Amino acid sequence: MAGQSDPHISLFSPQEIEFMAEDELVEIVPNIRMDPLNFISGDFGPFSPQLPAKVPLWLAVALKKRGKCMIRPPQWMSIENLTHVLEGEREDQGAFQAVPFHYIEISRLLFDHARDDIPDIYMVRSLIEDIRDVRLHKVETNLEKFSATSAVKISHLSAMEVNVVRPFVVRSLQAFYKHDNPVVMADLDSASDRQPQVRQPQVPRNAQRQPLKRR
């Protein structure tokens, strides 16, 4: 999986991050009666009409596509809460507001598959996009102030934001370490560039080339 094969240069793709976000629990309101569903990740149900139930987002989307439920938007997607978060992001340029780790992926999936279940969807979408833009700008600003250190701590970053920051921070720390320890890094570079040499068979100088036999 990208991001795990080579942690220095790889990133999780948006599809991979969205796949991980689909395990987040959301609340649905079924419109049918159904026995419990058994999966490797756990058992969900039984389901009864108009009785809320918690299920993974991927299962909620699957049931929604089949017209078997409605999805209740999470409380953090309310206009009041999003407005409060946006104001906090704009007022404090040195810190990030607490948001769900997968807020971008969850909202995108709900916009795509449960738009009729989200009150004031256009306002909600606009607020989330504004929050995302402000936070990304703050990420870029903080990276410009990045200095040499053995660790980096930024609180309340989302999955997508971590995905953006991680490769830059790793490369920067390597550059700082290389600058502070040139001898060690030179040894590492020379070791990585050193390739094993394949010895060629030695041919005696007086050896004569044998003519090719005709068939």
Helices and strands as residue ranges (DSSP letters): H 14-21, E 25-30, E 37-39, E 42-44, E 53-56, H 57-65, E 69-72, G 75-77, H 79-91, H 103-113, G 115-117, H 121-144, H 159-180, H 182-193
